[in-house]
Amino acid sequence: MTFSARVKEELCRAKVSKKCCAVAECYGVLLFCNSWTSREVRIVTESEPFARRLPLLFRKAFHMDFDKRPDPAGAGKRVFVIDKPAKLETLERCYGYEPERTVSRTLNFPVVEEDCCRVAFCRGAFLAGGAVTDPEKDYHLEWTTTHRAVSRAFPVVLREMGFQAKLAARKGNFVVYVKHSETLEELLTVMGAGVAAMEVMNAKLEKDIRNGVNRRVNCDAANLDKAVQASQEQLAAIARLEARGVLSSLPGKLRETARLRREFPECTLSELAEQCSPPVSKSCLNHRLRKLMALALEEE
C-alpha cells in the first residue's frame, strides 16, 4: 500500500457527527471528483476505505443513495454514479447552483464558513482528488480538480486554516499543492491523519540524521586526505635534507621531529605531538615540520 493510500485509509476513520460537516465533505468530494455536471456525478476511486465511506457520507448529508455502485466484491477502480435528475437538482441547490444554468463550478464559501467544515471539505477533496508523496522521497501533497475557478478559490480556504498553497496545471486539470515537511505534518494532522503526520516527522528526522552523518564522514575523509598529503610532503622534505647531509646537523628537536614523522607516517599532528619527549602541542609540532620543509626548500 502506498503512503497516499495509507493516508486515505486513515482519513476514512474520521467520524462525521455533524450534518454540516458531512455536507462540506461531500462538497469537497464533488468538486474534486472525476466529474460533476448537470447530467451526472461520477466518482472513481481505488481506495476501498473511501468506497465504503462514500455511501454513508451521502446518506448522512442528503439521505441519498448512489444510482450506480460498484460490486462490493470487485477489485480495482470503483465507480459511483448519480444520474437521476431529482438527485442532481438536490445537490445543485444545496451548494447554491442553479440547475441547468451552471456552466462552470465555483466554490461557494458559505458552505465552508465554519472551521470544522473547512477541515471536512479538505478531507473530502483529498479523498476524491488528492495524493501525497512518500516522505522518504519528497514532501508534496496535492489536490486535483477539473474546475479552474475552484482551484483558484481553494487556496483561500487553506489560507484561512493557516496554510499557503500554490497552483499548477497538469494535463487539462488544475492542481493545488503544498510542500515542506512542517506544512505536511500540520495539514495531515488537521485533516485527521495524525499517524501519517508522525511518519513525515520520522522521515524528516531520519533524513536529517543521515545527512549529518554523511557531512561528518565527508569532512573526516577530506581531512584524512589532507593529512595524508601533508605527511607525504613532509617525508619528501626530510628525505631531501638527508640526501644532502643536512639532517644530521639540525638541532635535536628538529631531528626528533623528522625521526617521528618517518616512524609514524600515518599519525595525525596531535598523535605525533604526543610521541615527542617531552610531549608538545600540536601547533608546536606543526611549526617544527614547517621549519623542516622550509629548510628543504632553502637547500634547493
C-alpha positions as CSV (number, residue, x, y, z in Angstrom):
1,M,0.0,0.0,0.0
2,T,1.4,3.4,-1.0
3,F,1.8,6.2,1.6
4,S,-1.0,8.1,-0.2
5,A,-3.4,5.1,0.2
6,R,-2.5,4.8,3.9
7,V,-3.3,8.5,4.4
8,K,-6.7,8.0,2.7
9,E,-7.4,4.9,4.8
10,E,-6.6,6.9,8.0
11,L,-8.8,9.8,6.9
12,C,-11.7,7.5,6.3
13,R,-11.7,6.6,10.0
14,A,-12.8,10.1,10.9
15,K,-16.3,10.2,12.2
16,V,-18.8,12.7,10.8
17,S,-21.1,13.6,13.7
18,K,-22.5,16.9,12.3
19,K,-24.6,17.2,9.2
20,C,-22.9,20.5,8.2
21,C,-19.5,18.7,8.1
22,A,-21.0,15.8,6.1
23,V,-22.3,18.4,3.6
24,A,-18.9,20.1,3.5
25,E,-17.0,16.8,3.0
26,C,-19.4,15.8,0.2
27,Y,-18.8,19.2,-1.4
28,G,-15.1,18.6,-1.4
29,V,-15.7,15.1,-2.9
30,L,-17.9,16.6,-5.7
31,L,-15.6,19.5,-6.6
32,F,-12.5,17.2,-6.8
33,C,-14.0,14.0,-8.2
34,N,-13.8,12.8,-11.8
35,S,-17.0,14.6,-13.0
36,W,-19.8,16.7,-11.6
37,T,-22.1,18.1,-14.3
38,S,-25.8,18.8,-14.6
39,R,-26.2,15.4,-16.1
40,E,-24.1,13.2,-13.9
41,V,-21.9,12.8,-10.8
42,R,-19.1,10.3,-11.4
43,I,-16.7,9.4,-8.6
44,V,-13.9,6.9,-9.3
45,T,-11.6,5.6,-6.6
46,E,-9.2,2.7,-6.0
47,S,-9.4,3.3,-2.2
48,E,-11.5,0.6,-0.6
49,P,-12.0,2.6,2.7
50,F,-13.2,5.6,0.7
51,A,-15.5,3.4,-1.3
52,R,-17.1,2.2,2.0
53,R,-17.3,5.8,3.3
54,L,-18.9,7.4,0.3
55,P,-22.5,5.9,0.6
56,L,-22.5,6.6,4.4
57,L,-21.4,10.2,3.8
58,F,-24.0,11.0,1.2
59,R,-26.7,9.3,3.3
60,K,-25.7,11.5,6.2
61,A,-25.6,14.7,4.2
62,F,-28.6,14.2,1.9
63,H,-30.4,10.9,2.7
64,M,-29.3,10.0,-0.8
65,D,-28.1,6.7,-2.4
66,F,-26.0,6.4,-5.5
67,D,-27.8,5.3,-8.6
68,K,-24.9,3.1,-9.6
69,R,-22.4,1.4,-7.2
70,P,-19.5,-0.9,-7.7
71,D,-19.7,-4.6,-6.8
72,P,-18.5,-4.8,-3.2
73,A,-16.5,-7.9,-4.0
74,G,-14.9,-6.3,-7.1
75,A,-11.3,-5.1,-7.2
76,G,-9.5,-2.3,-9.0
77,K,-11.3,1.0,-9.6
78,R,-14.7,1.5,-8.1
79,V,-17.2,3.8,-9.8
80,F,-20.1,5.6,-8.1
81,V,-22.7,7.4,-10.2
82,I,-25.6,9.7,-9.5
83,D,-27.6,10.5,-12.7
84,K,-31.2,10.8,-11.6
85,P,-32.4,14.4,-12.3
86,A,-34.1,14.9,-8.9
87,K,-30.9,13.9,-7.0
88,L,-28.7,16.1,-9.2
89,E,-31.0,19.1,-8.6
90,T,-30.9,18.5,-4.8
91,L,-27.1,18.7,-5.0
92,E,-27.1,21.8,-7.2
93,R,-29.5,23.7,-4.9
94,C,-27.7,22.6,-1.7
95,Y,-24.5,24.2,-2.9
96,G,-26.0,27.4,-4.3
97,Y,-26.0,26.5,-8.0
98,E,-28.9,26.9,-10.4
99,P,-29.8,23.6,-12.2
100,E,-29.3,23.7,-16.0
101,R,-27.7,27.1,-15.8
102,T,-24.4,26.4,-14.2
103,V,-21.7,26.4,-16.8
104,S,-18.6,26.1,-14.6
105,R,-18.2,25.3,-10.9
106,T,-17.1,27.9,-8.4
107,L,-16.5,27.4,-4.7
108,N,-19.5,28.5,-2.5
109,F,-17.6,29.9,0.6
110,P,-20.7,29.9,3.0
111,V,-20.6,26.1,2.8
112,V,-17.1,26.1,4.4
113,E,-17.6,29.0,6.7
114,E,-17.1,27.1,10.0
115,D,-13.7,25.8,11.0
116,C,-14.9,22.2,11.3
117,C,-16.5,22.4,7.8
118,R,-13.2,23.6,6.3
119,V,-11.5,20.6,7.7
120,A,-14.2,18.3,6.4
121,F,-14.1,19.9,2.9
122,C,-10.3,19.5,2.7
123,R,-10.6,15.9,3.7
124,G,-13.3,15.1,1.1
125,A,-11.3,16.9,-1.6
126,F,-8.3,14.9,-0.7
127,L,-10.1,11.6,-0.7
128,A,-11.6,12.3,-4.1
129,G,-8.8,14.0,-5.9
130,G,-5.7,14.1,-3.6
131,A,-2.4,12.5,-3.4
132,V,0.7,12.8,-1.2
133,T,4.3,11.7,-2.0
134,D,6.1,9.2,0.2
135,P,8.0,11.4,2.7
136,E,11.1,9.2,2.2
137,K,11.3,10.7,-1.3
138,D,9.8,14.2,-1.1
139,Y,7.4,16.4,0.7
140,H,4.4,17.1,-1.6
141,L,0.7,17.0,-1.1
142,E,-1.8,18.0,-3.8
143,W,-5.5,18.2,-4.8
144,T,-6.5,17.9,-8.4
145,T,-9.7,19.3,-9.8
146,T,-11.2,19.8,-13.3
147,H,-12.6,23.2,-12.3
148,R,-10.3,26.2,-12.8
149,A,-12.3,28.6,-10.5
150,V,-12.3,26.0,-7.7
151,S,-8.5,25.7,-8.0
152,R,-8.2,29.4,-7.5
153,A,-10.6,29.6,-4.6
154,F,-9.4,26.6,-2.7
155,P,-6.1,28.2,-1.6
156,V,-8.2,30.9,0.1
157,V,-9.8,28.2,2.3
158,L,-6.4,26.8,3.1
159,R,-5.1,30.3,3.9
160,E,-7.9,30.7,6.4
161,M,-6.7,27.5,8.0
162,G,-3.1,28.8,8.2
163,F,-1.6,27.1,5.1
164,Q,-0.1,28.6,2.0
165,A,-0.7,26.7,-1.3
166,K,0.5,27.0,-4.9
167,L,-1.2,26.3,-8.2
168,A,-0.2,24.4,-11.3
169,A,-1.9,23.0,-14.4
170,R,-1.4,19.4,-15.5
171,K,-2.9,17.5,-18.4
172,G,-6.0,19.7,-18.6
173,N,-6.6,19.6,-14.8
174,F,-5.8,22.1,-12.1
175,V,-3.6,21.3,-9.2
176,V,-3.4,22.9,-5.7
177,Y,-0.4,21.8,-3.8
178,V,1.7,22.3,-0.7
179,K,5.3,21.4,0.1
180,H,7.7,21.4,3.1
181,S,7.6,18.8,5.8
182,E,6.2,21.1,8.5
183,T,3.3,22.1,6.3
184,L,2.5,18.4,5.5
185,E,2.7,17.4,9.2
186,E,0.3,20.2,10.3
187,L,-2.1,19.7,7.4
188,L,-2.3,15.9,7.8
189,T,-2.9,16.3,11.5
190,V,-5.7,18.9,10.9
191,M,-7.4,16.7,8.4
192,G,-7.3,13.7,10.7
193,A,-4.2,11.7,9.7
194,G,-2.1,12.0,12.8
195,V,-0.3,8.7,12.2
196,A,0.7,9.8,8.7
197,A,1.9,13.1,10.1
198,M,4.2,11.2,12.5
199,E,5.6,9.2,9.5
200,V,6.5,12.5,7.9
201,M,8.2,13.7,11.1
202,N,10.1,10.4,11.4
203,A,11.2,10.5,7.8
204,K,12.5,14.1,8.2
205,L,14.4,13.1,11.3
206,E,16.0,10.1,9.6
207,K,17.0,12.3,6.6
208,D,18.5,14.9,8.9
209,I,20.5,12.2,10.8
210,R,21.7,10.6,7.5
211,N,22.7,14.0,6.1
212,G,24.5,14.9,9.3
213,V,26.4,11.6,9.3
214,N,27.3,12.0,5.6
215,R,28.5,15.5,6.2
216,R,30.7,14.3,9.0
217,V,32.0,11.3,7.0
218,N,32.8,13.6,4.0
219,C,34.5,16.1,6.3
220,D,36.6,13.4,8.0
221,A,37.5,11.9,4.6
222,A,38.6,15.3,3.3
223,N,40.6,15.9,6.5
224,L,42.2,12.5,6.2
225,D,43.2,13.2,2.6
226,K,44.8,16.5,3.6
227,A,46.7,14.8,6.4
228,V,48.0,12.0,4.1
229,Q,49.1,14.6,1.5
230,A,50.8,16.7,4.1
231,S,52.6,13.7,5.6
232,Q,53.9,12.7,2.1
233,E,55.2,16.3,1.5
234,Q,56.9,16.3,4.9
235,L,58.5,12.9,4.3
236,A,59.8,14.1,0.9
237,A,61.3,17.2,2.5
238,I,63.0,15.1,5.2
239,A,64.4,12.7,2.5
240,R,65.9,15.7,0.6
241,L,67.5,17.0,3.8
242,E,69.0,13.6,4.5
243,A,70.2,13.2,0.9
244,R,72.1,16.4,1.2
245,G,73.7,15.5,4.5
246,V,71.8,18.4,6.3
247,L,69.5,16.4,8.5
248,S,72.2,15.1,11.0
249,S,73.4,18.7,11.6
250,L,70.0,20.1,12.6
251,P,69.0,21.0,16.2
252,G,67.9,18.0,18.3
253,K,64.2,19.0,18.3
254,L,64.1,19.1,14.5
255,R,65.9,15.7,14.2
256,E,63.4,14.2,16.7
257,T,60.5,15.6,14.7
258,A,62.0,14.1,11.4
259,R,62.5,10.7,13.1
260,L,59.0,10.6,14.5
261,R,57.4,11.5,11.2
262,R,59.4,8.7,9.5
263,E,58.4,6.2,12.2
264,F,54.7,7.2,12.2
265,P,53.8,8.5,8.7
266,E,50.1,7.7,9.3
267,C,49.8,9.7,12.5
268,T,48.0,13.0,12.8
269,L,49.8,16.0,14.2
270,S,48.1,15.6,17.5
271,E,49.2,11.9,17.8
272,L,52.7,12.7,16.6
273,A,53.0,15.6,19.2
274,E,52.2,13.1,22.0
275,Q,55.2,10.9,20.8
276,C,57.7,13.7,21.5
277,S,59.8,13.7,24.6
278,P,58.5,15.6,26.4
279,P,55.1,15.8,24.6
280,V,54.5,19.1,22.8
281,S,51.4,20.9,21.5
282,K,50.0,20.3,18.0
283,S,50.9,23.8,17.0
284,C,54.5,23.4,18.2
285,L,55.0,20.2,16.2
286,N,53.4,21.8,13.2
287,H,55.9,24.7,13.5
288,R,58.8,22.2,13.5
289,L,57.5,20.4,10.5
290,R,57.1,23.7,8.6
291,K,60.7,24.6,9.5
292,L,61.9,21.3,8.1
293,M,60.1,21.9,4.8
294,A,61.4,25.4,4.7
295,L,65.0,24.2,5.2
296,A,64.5,21.6,2.4
297,L,63.4,24.4,0.0
298,E,66.4,26.6,1.0
299,E,68.8,23.8,0.2
300,E,67.3,23.5,-3.3
